[in-house]
Amino acid sequence: MVPILQQSRPRQIYRRKLSLPEVWPLAIALLMVLCLCLSIGQIRHMEPDVDLPTSSGSGCFPYNRHYNITVSKDNRLFFNVEDEPYRTMVIEQVALLHGIRFTPSQRQELHRLPYVGIDVRRLPEYFSSSQTRRYTLLKTGIPTEQLGEYIDATRRVYRECAGVSSFCFIRADKKTPFAAIRPVIQLLQQHNINRFNLRTTIEKM
């Protein structure tokens, strides 16, 4: 006689315990990834911090075809081309105007420069300085007369290498007096740039 119900045998689950020698390489790999992410995050957040004014509107622009002119609340100027390697090419062209040529090792450092915040003539000093000293130098700002050189170089690089026009954005702290922004606007007009964009944050409803 065949039984109607058959009692199933309980399934045995085998749990494998990892030993310390097996876990150690994985822990090292995770630690290296974490350090890499933290270092990248620090570089990206090194750009001068400004409290942008608010606005209710927004616009869409190609993210990789613009350059930023930052005016801090203490009237210092900073410049940035967010699209790499165009940023490196722009800095090298401005450096050549001042008779500065970079070594291969300095060019590698130049690729990691998050923005331009120092007189181009002091870049060799920047590359030979410690990380703490670099952070201080990068906050000094660029001379006003060099801003026009960076604008010309950026427009030329995008036109010759990418075949496109570039967009200008001004990042100014909301406490920055207009007297500090007026020379930047006048400089743009001298370079036949009559349309530019102002960086703002979206006003919360």
C-alpha positions as CSV (number, residue, x, y, z in Angstrom):
1,M,0.0,0.0,0.0
2,V,1.3,3.3,-1.0
3,P,1.1,6.0,1.7
4,I,-0.9,9.1,0.7
5,L,1.5,11.5,2.3
6,Q,5.1,11.1,2.5
7,Q,7.0,13.0,5.2
8,S,9.7,15.1,3.5
9,R,13.2,15.0,4.9
10,P,14.2,18.4,6.4
11,R,16.6,20.1,4.1
12,Q,20.0,20.8,5.6
13,I,21.5,24.2,4.9
14,Y,25.3,24.4,5.0
15,R,26.7,27.7,6.0
16,R,30.3,28.4,5.1
17,K,32.2,30.5,7.5
18,L,34.8,32.8,6.1
19,S,38.2,32.8,7.7
20,L,40.2,36.0,8.3
21,P,42.7,35.3,5.5
22,E,39.8,35.1,3.0
23,V,38.0,38.3,4.2
24,W,41.2,40.4,4.4
25,P,41.7,41.0,0.6
26,L,38.1,42.0,0.2
27,A,38.4,44.5,3.0
28,I,41.5,46.1,1.5
29,A,39.7,46.3,-1.9
30,L,36.7,48.0,-0.4
31,L,38.9,50.4,1.5
32,M,40.8,51.4,-1.6
33,V,37.5,52.1,-3.5
34,L,36.2,54.2,-0.6
35,C,39.4,56.3,-0.5
36,L,39.2,56.8,-4.2
37,C,35.6,58.0,-4.0
38,L,36.4,60.4,-1.2
39,S,39.4,61.9,-3.0
40,I,37.3,62.5,-6.2
41,G,34.6,64.1,-4.1
42,Q,37.1,66.4,-2.5
43,I,38.4,67.5,-5.8
44,R,35.0,68.2,-7.2
45,H,34.0,70.3,-4.2
46,M,37.1,72.4,-4.3
47,E,35.5,74.9,-6.6
48,P,35.1,78.3,-4.9
49,D,31.9,78.2,-2.8
50,V,29.6,81.1,-3.5
51,D,26.0,81.7,-2.2
52,L,24.2,82.1,-5.5
53,P,21.1,84.3,-5.9
54,T,17.8,82.6,-6.4
55,S,15.5,82.7,-9.4
56,S,12.2,81.1,-10.5
57,G,13.3,80.2,-14.0
58,S,15.7,77.8,-15.6
59,G,17.3,77.1,-18.9
60,C,18.9,74.2,-20.7
61,F,22.4,74.5,-22.1
62,P,24.9,71.9,-23.3
63,Y,26.7,70.9,-20.1
64,N,30.1,70.5,-21.8
65,R,30.3,73.7,-23.9
66,H,30.5,76.4,-21.2
67,Y,32.9,78.2,-19.0
68,N,32.4,79.7,-15.6
69,I,33.6,83.1,-14.3
70,T,33.3,83.2,-10.5
71,V,33.3,86.4,-8.5
72,S,33.6,85.8,-4.8
73,K,32.1,88.0,-2.1
74,D,35.6,89.4,-1.5
75,N,35.9,90.3,-5.2
76,R,38.4,87.6,-6.2
77,L,38.1,86.1,-9.7
78,F,38.2,82.4,-10.7
79,F,37.8,80.7,-14.0
80,N,36.8,77.2,-15.0
81,V,36.2,75.1,-18.1
82,E,34.4,72.1,-16.8
83,D,35.1,69.9,-19.9
84,E,38.4,68.2,-19.7
85,P,40.7,68.0,-21.7
86,Y,39.7,71.4,-23.1
87,R,40.5,73.0,-19.7
88,T,44.1,71.8,-19.9
89,M,44.4,73.1,-23.4
90,V,43.1,76.5,-22.4
91,I,45.5,76.8,-19.5
92,E,48.5,75.8,-21.7
93,Q,47.6,78.4,-24.3
94,V,47.4,81.2,-21.6
95,A,50.7,80.0,-20.1
96,L,52.4,80.2,-23.4
97,L,51.5,83.9,-23.6
98,H,53.6,84.4,-20.5
99,G,56.5,82.2,-21.7
100,I,55.6,79.2,-19.4
101,R,55.9,75.6,-20.6
102,F,55.0,72.7,-18.5
103,T,57.0,69.5,-18.0
104,P,55.3,66.1,-18.6
105,S,54.8,65.6,-14.9
106,Q,53.4,69.1,-14.5
107,R,50.9,68.4,-17.3
108,Q,49.7,65.4,-15.4
109,E,49.1,67.6,-12.5
110,L,47.4,70.1,-14.8
111,H,44.8,67.5,-15.7
112,R,43.8,67.3,-12.0
113,L,43.5,71.1,-11.6
114,P,39.8,71.6,-10.7
115,Y,39.7,75.2,-11.7
116,V,41.9,78.2,-12.3
117,G,42.3,80.3,-9.1
118,I,45.9,81.5,-9.3
119,D,48.0,83.7,-11.5
120,V,49.2,81.4,-14.4
121,R,52.8,82.6,-13.7
122,R,52.6,80.9,-10.3
123,L,51.5,77.5,-11.5
124,P,55.0,76.1,-11.3
125,E,55.1,77.1,-7.7
126,Y,51.7,75.5,-7.2
127,F,52.9,72.2,-8.6
128,S,56.0,72.1,-6.3
129,S,53.9,72.9,-3.2
130,S,52.4,70.7,-0.6
131,Q,48.6,69.9,-0.7
132,T,47.9,72.4,2.1
133,R,49.9,75.1,0.3
134,R,48.1,74.3,-3.0
135,Y,44.7,74.7,-1.4
136,T,45.8,78.2,-0.2
137,L,47.3,79.2,-3.5
138,L,44.2,78.1,-5.4
139,K,42.1,80.5,-3.4
140,T,44.1,83.7,-4.3
141,G,42.2,84.3,-7.5
142,I,43.5,85.3,-11.0
143,P,44.4,88.8,-12.1
144,T,41.8,90.7,-14.1
145,E,44.0,91.1,-17.1
146,Q,44.4,87.3,-17.4
147,L,40.6,86.8,-17.5
148,G,40.4,88.1,-21.0
149,E,43.2,85.7,-22.1
150,Y,41.3,82.8,-20.7
151,I,38.1,83.9,-22.5
152,D,39.9,84.2,-25.8
153,A,41.7,80.8,-25.4
154,T,38.5,79.0,-24.4
155,R,36.5,80.3,-27.4
156,R,39.4,79.5,-29.7
157,V,39.8,75.9,-28.3
158,Y,36.1,75.1,-28.7
159,R,36.0,76.6,-32.2
160,E,39.1,74.9,-33.5
161,C,38.9,71.5,-31.6
162,A,35.2,70.9,-31.3
163,G,33.8,73.2,-34.0
164,V,31.2,74.7,-31.6
165,S,30.6,77.9,-29.8
166,S,30.9,78.2,-26.0
167,F,28.6,79.7,-23.4
168,C,29.7,82.0,-20.7
169,F,28.3,81.7,-17.2
170,I,28.9,84.2,-14.3
171,R,28.9,82.7,-10.8
172,A,28.6,85.6,-8.3
173,D,27.8,85.5,-4.6
174,K,24.5,87.2,-3.9
175,K,26.4,89.5,-1.5
176,T,28.9,90.5,-4.2
177,P,28.5,94.2,-5.0
178,F,27.6,95.1,-8.6
179,A,30.7,97.3,-8.7
180,A,32.8,94.1,-8.6
181,I,30.8,92.4,-11.4
182,R,30.8,95.5,-13.7
183,P,34.4,95.1,-14.8
184,V,33.7,91.5,-15.8
185,I,30.7,92.5,-17.9
186,Q,32.7,95.3,-19.5
187,L,35.5,92.8,-20.3
188,L,33.0,90.4,-21.9
189,Q,31.7,93.3,-24.1
190,Q,35.2,94.2,-25.1
191,H,35.5,90.6,-26.4
192,N,32.2,90.9,-28.3
193,I,30.3,88.8,-25.8
194,N,27.0,90.5,-25.3
195,R,25.1,87.5,-24.1
196,F,26.0,85.6,-21.0
197,N,24.2,83.6,-18.3
198,L,24.0,84.1,-14.6
199,R,24.2,81.1,-12.3
200,T,21.4,80.9,-9.8
201,T,19.6,78.5,-7.6
202,I,16.0,77.6,-8.1
203,E,13.7,79.4,-5.7
204,K,11.7,77.1,-3.5
205,M,8.0,77.4,-3.8
